[in-house]
Amino acid sequence: MIGDPPILRSAAPPPGKAGGFTLLELMIVILLVGLLFTLVFSGVQTANASAKRAGCVSNLSKIGTLMGVYAADHNGQWPCYVQIGANDSRITLSTYSDSRNRYRGFVISAVGAIAPYAKDNGVFFCPADKVFTNAYKKRNFETEDAYSSYVTRGRNTTGSSINALGPRLGDVASSAIMSCYFLAVPGNASYPVSHHKDQWPVLFGDGHVTIVGRPDWLDLGNIPKVNDNPPNQVKFWRHFDSRR
């Protein structure tokens, strides 16, 4: 007679170990998931910042083309020279386009001067700039007062008319003439020193755009006032020129 088949029993867990995950194993899994999420989130942020910076470079490149078209229609002169007059001592022109109240008979910003040549006002706003973009992007630069994300260089880059930039676009081919925002006001988020951490896309007179890094003298932990501060504006423009 054949005996009864053996009864199979599942192995009991070793003493002191219950079934499923232990607390240590669960903590390790949570830690790994959290680390993975951090890496993915950081990568997405970096990619997003890079895309916005690339969009800013594209905008300035298009603005450079618009300046060339403007100059062709105005005897070679670039907007800065026409708008502020030969004797103006400004170092940096406002991002403000005072289209209704004229300044010496001309719009105060190069943006206002070249706006009629643009198909879309979006070109005047950096993708990383949410302050001015949300408030002014839908405005008509030709009929309404508006701000832009970009700063135009004034003719007197040293405060002396002897060192004024030339009136024609060809005269400033090797000079920085427009930059993404840098007119900082410490403690005011609406006036940052940069929309790209410590980098600035910069347009030169010959139409090319360069991404310029932080100057050695700029301490991001103690940002100086640049808005309404000509000496600091001069330092920025000189730094941009040196990185052509």
C-alpha positions in Angstrom: 0.0 0.0 0.0 1.4 3.4 -1.0 1.7 5.8 1.9 0.0 9.1 2.2 1.7 11.9 0.2 3.8 14.3 2.3 2.1 17.5 3.5 3.8 20.6 2.2 4.1 23.5 4.6 5.4 27.0 4.0 8.6 27.8 5.7 8.0 29.9 8.8 9.8 33.2 8.9 12.9 33.2 11.0 12.5 34.2 14.7 12.1 37.9 15.1 11.1 38.6 11.5 7.5 39.0 10.5 6.2 38.7 7.0 6.5 41.6 4.5 8.8 44.6 4.7 10.7 45.5 7.9 10.7 49.1 9.1 14.3 49.5 7.9 13.5 48.2 4.4 10.5 50.5 4.2 12.6 53.5 5.2 15.2 52.6 2.6 12.6 52.4 -0.1 11.1 55.7 0.9 14.6 57.3 0.9 15.3 55.9 -2.6 12.0 57.2 -4.0 12.6 60.6 -2.5 16.1 60.7 -3.9 14.8 59.7 -7.3 12.1 62.4 -7.2 14.7 65.0 -6.2 16.9 64.1 -9.1 14.0 64.2 -11.6 12.6 67.5 -10.2 16.1 69.1 -10.3 16.6 67.9 -13.9 13.2 69.3 -14.9 14.0 72.7 -13.3 17.4 72.8 -15.0 15.8 72.0 -18.4 13.1 74.6 -17.8 15.7 77.2 -16.9 17.7 76.4 -20.0 14.6 76.6 -22.3 13.7 80.0 -20.9 17.3 81.2 -21.3 17.3 80.0 -24.9 14.0 81.8 -25.5 15.5 85.0 -24.2 18.4 84.6 -26.5 16.0 84.1 -29.4 14.1 87.2 -28.5 17.2 89.4 -28.4 18.3 88.0 -31.7 15.0 89.0 -33.2 15.2 92.4 -31.6 18.6 92.8 -33.3 17.0 92.1 -36.6 14.3 94.7 -35.8 17.0 97.2 -35.0 18.6 96.6 -38.3 15.3 97.2 -40.1 14.8 100.4 -38.0 18.2 101.7 -38.9 17.6 101.1 -42.6 14.6 103.3 -42.3 16.3 106.0 -40.3 19.6 106.8 -42.1 21.5 104.1 -40.3 20.7 105.5 -36.8 19.9 103.0 -34.0 16.9 103.8 -31.8 18.9 104.9 -28.8 20.4 107.9 -30.6 17.1 109.1 -32.0 15.2 108.8 -28.8 17.4 110.6 -26.3 19.1 113.3 -28.3 22.8 114.0 -28.8 23.3 115.7 -25.5 21.6 113.3 -23.2 23.8 112.0 -20.4 21.9 108.7 -19.7 24.0 105.6 -19.1 21.1 103.1 -19.4 17.7 103.7 -20.8 14.6 102.6 -19.0 12.7 99.5 -20.0 9.7 101.8 -20.0 8.0 102.6 -23.3 6.4 106.0 -22.7 4.3 106.0 -25.9 1.7 108.5 -25.0 3.8 111.2 -23.2 6.7 111.8 -25.5 10.2 112.5 -24.1 11.8 115.2 -26.2 9.5 114.3 -29.0 10.6 110.6 -29.1 9.6 107.4 -27.3 11.8 106.9 -24.2 12.6 103.3 -24.9 14.2 101.6 -28.0 11.4 99.0 -27.5 8.8 101.7 -28.2 10.7 102.8 -31.3 11.0 99.4 -32.9 7.6 98.0 -31.7 5.9 99.0 -35.0 8.3 96.6 -36.8 7.4 93.6 -34.5 4.6 91.2 -35.3 4.2 90.2 -31.7 5.0 92.1 -28.5 6.0 88.8 -26.9 9.5 89.3 -28.4 10.0 92.1 -25.8 9.5 89.8 -22.8 11.9 87.3 -21.4 10.3 83.9 -20.8 11.7 83.9 -17.3 10.2 87.3 -16.5 6.7 87.0 -14.9 6.5 90.5 -13.4 6.4 92.6 -16.6 5.1 89.9 -18.9 1.9 89.3 -17.0 1.1 93.0 -16.6 2.2 94.4 -20.0 2.5 91.8 -22.7 -1.0 92.5 -24.1 -0.5 96.2 -24.3 0.0 98.1 -27.5 3.5 99.6 -27.3 2.6 102.2 -29.9 -0.4 103.6 -28.0 -0.1 102.5 -24.4 2.6 102.9 -21.7 4.4 99.6 -21.1 7.5 97.9 -19.8 9.8 95.4 -21.4 12.1 92.8 -19.9 15.1 94.3 -21.9 17.3 97.2 -21.0 18.7 99.5 -23.7 22.1 101.1 -23.4 22.4 104.9 -23.4 24.9 106.7 -25.5 27.0 108.0 -22.6 28.4 104.8 -21.2 30.9 106.5 -18.9 29.0 109.6 -18.0 31.1 111.8 -20.3 29.9 112.9 -23.7 33.5 112.4 -24.9 32.9 108.7 -24.7 29.4 108.7 -26.1 28.5 105.8 -28.4 28.1 106.7 -32.1 24.8 107.5 -33.6 24.8 104.8 -36.3 24.2 101.1 -35.7 27.5 100.4 -37.5 29.3 102.6 -34.9 28.3 100.2 -32.1 28.9 96.9 -33.9 31.3 95.7 -31.1 29.3 97.2 -28.2 26.6 95.7 -26.1 23.5 97.7 -26.8 20.7 95.7 -25.1 20.5 93.2 -22.3 18.1 91.1 -20.4 17.1 92.9 -17.2 19.8 93.8 -14.6 18.4 97.0 -13.0 18.4 95.6 -9.5 16.7 97.1 -6.5 17.8 95.2 -3.3 14.8 93.6 -1.5 12.4 94.2 -4.4 11.5 91.1 -6.4 10.1 93.2 -9.2 13.6 94.5 -9.9 16.0 91.5 -10.0 19.6 91.6 -10.9 19.0 88.8 -13.4 16.1 86.6 -14.7 18.7 83.8 -15.2 20.4 83.5 -11.8 23.8 84.9 -12.7 23.7 85.1 -16.4 22.6 87.7 -18.9 21.8 87.3 -22.6 23.3 90.4 -24.3 22.7 91.8 -27.8 25.6 93.5 -29.6 25.4 96.1 -32.3 26.3 93.7 -35.0 23.2 91.6 -34.2 24.8 88.6 -32.4 23.8 87.6 -28.9 26.1 86.3 -26.2 25.3 84.8 -22.7 27.5 86.7 -20.2 28.3 85.3 -16.8 28.5 87.1 -13.5 31.3 89.6 -13.1 33.8 89.1 -10.3 32.8 92.2 -8.5 29.1 91.2 -8.2 28.2 89.5 -4.9 24.9 87.7 -5.3 24.6 87.6 -1.5 24.8 91.3 -1.3 23.3 92.7 -4.5 23.9 96.4 -5.0 21.3 98.9 -6.3 21.7 99.3 -10.1 18.4 101.0 -10.9 19.0 104.8 -10.8 22.7 104.1 -10.1 24.8 105.2 -13.1 28.2 104.0 -11.8 26.9 100.4 -11.3 25.2 100.5 -14.7 28.6 101.5 -16.3 30.2 98.5 -14.6 27.6 96.2 -16.1 27.9 97.6 -19.6 31.7 97.5 -19.5 31.6 93.9 -18.3 29.2 93.0 -21.2 31.6 94.7 -23.7 34.5 92.7 -22.4 32.7 89.4 -23.0 32.0 89.9 -26.6 
